[in-house]
Amino acid sequence: MSVQSVLDLIQEKKIEWVDFRFIGLSGRQQHISLPAVEVEAETFVNGVAFDGSSIPGFRGIENSDMVMMPVPETAYVDPFTAHPTLIIMCDIFTPEGERYDRDPRGIAQKAEEFLQTSGVGTAAYFGPESEFFIFDDVRFDTSANRSFYEVDSEEAAWNTGRKEEGGNLSFKIPHKGGYVPVQPVDTQQDIRSEMCRLMMEAGIRIDRHHHEVATAGQGEINFRFDTLTKTADNLMKYKYIVQNTARQYGKTATFMPKPLFGDNGSGMHVHQSIFNGDTPLFYEKGAYANMSELAIYYIGGILYHAPALIAFTNPSTNSFKRLVPGYEAPVNLVFSKGNRSAAVRIPVAAVTPKGARIEFRTPDSTANPYLAFAAMLMAGLDGIKNKIDPRKLGYGPIDKNIYELSDTEKKEIRSVPGSLDEALDALEADYEFLTQGDVFAKEFIDNYVEFKRAEAKSVNIRVHPYEYNLYFDL
């Protein structure tokens, strides 16, 4: 979409406000709205000013002026505002006109440029499967003398005896019993369908939607893969539509990896492949899982650098409540065909040459998608460059249910880091693959580690309610 097309759309849809958005370090969307009558062609040249010091992890107050540069092809009509509003994603620049090296969207674009100059291929395609919960009620608080969270859902297993419904309608979903049931067990069919309708109107191609494994309203909507930055843009659009549609239904949606104890968490399995023009580079008929050697090396890069990668793909303390054995969590750093107990799965059902891809199952949706996708691509390209063969490094393939292996066999398999701090330690020890081509600046990585360590510390220093169970009577 050109600048003129955006200006024409503003007139056609009688747009009153134009919402300029960018992505902060944490992956949250930020926005500033301008009256549509003040948006002209020059707006796309001069940009929109904002205060970078007010965005966590961006800039100090002494050097805070920054500029959002609108990207016309990202424009879509906001389906939730009372006043007709057009949303446009932006890139971040300094007042001197230089691309800001802490702009996550800019890092994603530099990763794509690095691929094109590497000689490996022309485009990397990403397809995330982002899971979420839709709750009816969420309460939480922490202070000097108390700490708690409480969530509720009409579907939840713990509500089989609840009277407040005015006659309990039953059909509750047991723990780990929520995978693709029909109505009336699945109470959220219409909500997800409405989310999909709005996503399609906003330009996202939808593949499918369904209820997921956990009780209490876990769902998944899959949308069509695209190039790296475009997919990250679509994922931000996806999350915005999921959360606001839930709110319109009087509910609330979360992408937290582990909002419930004792049931499956929400992941973001990321499918990825590389093409050279129209030619898929991950396919080789007759090879293991029909994967080319280039694809195997890409897998090797992902698994070899996984401990560091996880600082970007699973960047919350809550991520490591999900990454534990026993809940279908992909904690085992091996690859396999069609095996969901491996960190890297190679899909084999109904796969065409152009559909040949790998699936990294460890990530979750607390990840900033621009940073996570860029980091995965850089790890895979490093695997290709250095011919990192996962078969020679003990990363598989393992075509067994890894959860059922003996303790002796499991000891031979490397696992993901056990905490956010461990993942950040790994990133500090292994970051050179990210700085190739100046995709990730070393200063950016240092700032990111500091930013995330502060999050980890804020959790670690607080009293946990279960500590009362363990220690109060000692």
N, C-alpha and C positions, 0 to 999 in steps of 0.2 A: 504494500500500500504506500503510495507516495504522499508527500505533504499535501498536495492539492486534493487528493482523495480523502484525506482526513478532514480538511476544511469543508469539502463537499458533504461528508458524512455529518458533520456538525450541523449544517443547514438542513439536510434531509431529515434527520432524526430530531430536529429542534432541540439540540443539546444546549443545556443551560450552564453546565459546569464541565471543565476538563480536569481530570484527576491525574496528576503527574506522580508516578511511583518509582521508587528504587528499593534496593534490597540492602539491608544492614548486614553486619558481620554475622549475626546470629541466624539470619535467614528470614527475619520478619520483614514484611512489607511496610514501607513508610510512604506517606503521601502528602501532597500539597495541591489544593484545588484552586483553579483560576476561573473567573467568569469566562464563558465561551466567547463572549463578544470581544474579550481582550486577547484572544489567541489568534495570532496571525502567522504568516509564513516566517516572519522574523523570529517568532518564538522558537522555531525549530533550529534556528541558526545561533541565536543568542543564549537559549536555554532559560532555566528557571533557577534562581538563587535560593540557597538554603544554608542553615547553620550546621556545619558538620560536627561541631563540638557537642551538640545535643544528641548525637547518635552514638550509643555505646561502642567503643572500639574504633571509632573513626579518627577524629582529629582533636587536638588541643584547642582551648579557647583563644590562644594567642594567634592561631592561624586557621580560623574556622570557616571562612567563606568558601563555599563550594557551589558547583553548578550542575544541575540536572539537564542532560541533553536528551530530548524526547526521541524515541525510536518509532517512526510512523507505522511500521508494519505490525507493531504490537497492539494497536488500538482496538478496543472493543467496548460495547455499550454495557455499562454497569446494570445488572438485572435487579439490583436491590434498592437503589436510591429513589426517594420520592420525586426529586428533581432530576430530570434527564441528565445523565452524567456519562462522559466518555473517559475510559481508563487508558493511559498510555504509559508503558514502561520506559525508563530512562537509563542512560549510561551516566557515570559520574566523572566530571572533569574538575581540574583546579581552575582558579580564575585566570591563570596564564594559558589555558587551553590545552594542558597536558592531561592525558588519561590518568585517573587516580589509581594508584597501584593497590589500594585496599578495596576497590570496587569489585564485589564478587562476580558481577556480570562481565566485567572487563577481563577477569582472570579466566572465565569460561571461554571467552572469545579468543584469548591468547592461546589457550590449549588447542582450540580448533586450528588456529593459524600454525601452531607448532606441528601438528599432524600434517598439514599440507606441505610444509617445508621439509618434513622428515623424509619424504620419498616413499613412505609406507602406503599412504592412501589419501583420498581426497575428503572423506567425510566419516565421522564416527556417529553412530546412531545409538540412542539410549531410549529405553522403555521401562519406567519405574512402575512397580505394583505397590501403591501406597495404601496401607490399611489404616483404619480409624475406628473409634468407638463413638456412638451416639448415645448420650446419657439423658435422662429426664431431670436429674438434679445433681449438682456438684457443690460440695462445701469443703473448704480447707482453711486452716489458720495455723500460724506458728508464732509464739511469743515467749516471753521469759518463763511462763508458768504452764503453758500447754502447747500441744502440737497434735494435729489430727487432720485426716481427710476422710470424706465420706461421699460416695457416689451411689446413684440409684438408677434403675431402669425397670420398666414394666416387663421386660423380657427376662430379668435376672433370676438365676437359680434360687437365690435366697428369698424370693418373694412368693413362693408357692403357698405360704400361709398368711400372706398379707390381707387385711380386711379393708384397707383404705380405698380400694378400687370400687367400692359400692357393689360388691359381689365379685370375688376373684374369678377372672376369666381363664385362669390356668394357662396351659400351653407355654410354660416357662422353658427356657433353654438351659439344660444342665451344663455344668462346667465341661469344656472341651467338646460340647455336643452341638455346636452351632453351624457346622459346615453345610451350607446350601439347603436348609429345610424350606418347605413352602409355607405359605400362610395357612392358618393363623399363627404358627410358631414364629415365622419371620414377620414381625410387625412393621418392618421398615422398608418394604418393597416400594411403596409409593414415594417415600422420602428419597430413596436412592434414584428412582426413576425421574423425579423432579430435578435432582442434582444433575443427572445425565442430560436432561432436556436443556437445562440452562448452560451446561458445558458445551453442548453441540451448537447452541445459538451463539456462544462466545468463540466458536471456531475450533473446538477440540473434537477430534474424531474418537468416538467411544467404541471400545471393543465389547465390553460386558460389565455387568455388576452382579454382586451376590452377597449373601450373608457369610461371614467368616466364622472360624472355629469357636471363638470364645463366647461365653454367655454375655448378657447385658448389652447387646447392640453393637457387636463388631461387624464392620462391613468392608467391602473392597469394590472399587471401581477401576477398571483398567482402560487406559486410553492409548491411542496409537503412538508408536515410537516416532521420533524425529531426530534431527541433528541436535548436538549437545545443548547449545544455548537455547534453541527453540523449545526443547523438551523441558529445560529448567523453567523457562517462561510459562509453559503450559502447566507445570506442576504448581507454580505459585497461583496461577489462575484456578486450578483444581482445588487447592486448599481453601482459597477465598470463597469459592462457590459452595464447597461442602460445609464450611462453618456457618456461613450466612443462611443457607437453606435450612440447616438444622435449627437455627435461631428462629426462622420464620414459622417453623412447626412447633415452637415452644420448647425445643430441646437444645442441647449443646453438643458439639462435636470436638473431639480431641485427637491429635496425632501422637500423643505420648506413647512411647514404646511399651510401657508396662504400667497402666493405670490401675490394674487389679492384681492382687496377690493370688497365686494358685491357679491361674489360667493362662492361656496363650496370650502373648503380647502382640503388638502391631509392628510389622516390619515394613521395609520398602525394598523388595527384591528388585535388582536393577539389571535388565537385559541390555546387552551391548554388543555391537559388531562394528566392523570397519569395511568400507567400500572404497574401491578405486574407480571413480566414475560410476557406471552401472554394474560393475563387477564385484560380487561379494568375495571378500578375502578370507572368510572364516570357514569356507566349505571345501571339503575334499572327499569325494565319494569313495567309500570303501575303507577309509581310515577310521580310527577309533571315534565313534559317535559322529562320523563324517566330518570331523574337524581337521582343518589344515594345520600344518606345522606352525604357521604364523599364529593361528588361534591358540595353539598349545603354548607357544611362547608368551602370548598375551596373558593367558591364564597364569603362567609361571610368574609374570611380573606382578599380577594382582595378589597371588598368594605369598610371594616372597616379601612384598612390601605391606602386606595386610596389617600388621600391628601398627604401623605408622598411618596407613590409610584410615584406620578406624577412628583416629582422632578427628577426621572430617566426615566419615560416613555414619558414625555413631557418637556424636559429640555432646552427649548429655550424661549426667550421672544416672538418670533413669534408664538410659540405653543398656546399662550393665545389669539392670534388674531383669531384662529380657534375655540377655546373652548368657544364659545358664543352661546346663543340660536338663532335659526332661520335658521341655515345652516346645518341641519342634524348632528350637533355636539353632541357627547354623553356626555353632561355635567351633567346628572342626575344620581346620585349614587344609582341606583336601579338595580334589575335584572328582566328578563322577558324572556319568550319563544318566539322566532321569532320576537322580537320587536326591531327595530333599533333605537328607541329613548331612550333606556336604556343603561347605561354604560356597563352592562354585559348582553349580549344576549345569549340565549341557542338555537343553531340551531336545528330545528326540521324537516326540509324537507329532505327526503331521507337519514336519519341518521341510520346507523347500530349500534349495540352495540359497536363495535370497533371504530366507528366514533363519539360516544358520547363525547361531549366536551363543554367547555364554550368559549365565545368570549368576550374578554375585548376590547371595541371599543374606549376607550379614547386615547391610545398612538398614537404617530406620528413618522415619520422616522428621526427626529433629534435626537432620542434616540440612545445611544450606545447600540446595541442589547444584548451584553454580560451582561451588567449591568441591563438593563431593564428586560430581561427574568429571570435573576437570582433573581431580586427583586420581580417580580411577583410570582415566585415559592416559595420564602421564605414567602411572605404574605399568599399565599394559604395554605402552610404547617402549618403556625401559626394558621390559621382558623381551620384546621383539628385538630391540637393538642389541642386547647382550645375550640373546638366545638362552634365556633362563628356562631350562627344561624342568617342569615340575615333577616329571617321572623320575628324574635323577636326584631330586632333592627330598624325596619322601612325601610328596604331596599327592600321591595317588597315581593312577585312578584307583578308587576303592568302590567297587560296585556291590557293597553290602550295606545293611542298615547299621550305620556306625554306632547308634545308640545301644545296639545289642552286642557289640564286640566285648570280648573279655577285657578285664582291667589291664592285663599285660599288653594286649593289642592296642588299647587306647593310649597307653603310655608312649607309643611310637608316633602318635598324631599330635602335631602342634595345635594349640588352641588360641583363641583370640585373647587379647588382654582382659584382665579381670576387673578393671576399673578405668575411669576416665583419666586419672593420673598416670596409670600404666601406659595407656595409649599415647598420652602427651609425652611421656618419657621416650617412647618408641619413635615418635615424630621428631623429637630433638636429636635422636641418634641416627635417624635415617630420613633425610629430607632432600638430598642432592638430586634425586630423580624428579622432584617437583620444580627445582630451580632451573632445569634445562630450558634453554630458549627464553629465559627470564619470565616464564609463565607465572610462577610464584616467586615473589621477591623474598629473600632471606629475612628482611625486616618485617614483611607481612607475616611470615611464619612465626617469628619471635613474638610479634604483637598478638597473634592468634593464640599461641600457647599461654601467654600471660592472661589474656582475656578468659580463656577456658579454665585455667588453674584457679582463678578467682571464683568462678562458678563452683568448682569442685570443693574449694575450701568453705564456701558459704553453706554447703550441705554437710560437710564433714564436721564442722564445729558445733552443729546443732544436736540437741538431745533427741534421740529416736524413741517413740513410744514403746517399742518392743524391748528396749533396754530396761524398762521397769519390770517386765516379765522375767528378764534374765537376772537382774542384779539387786532389785529393791530390798529383798529380804536377807541379803548377805551380811 
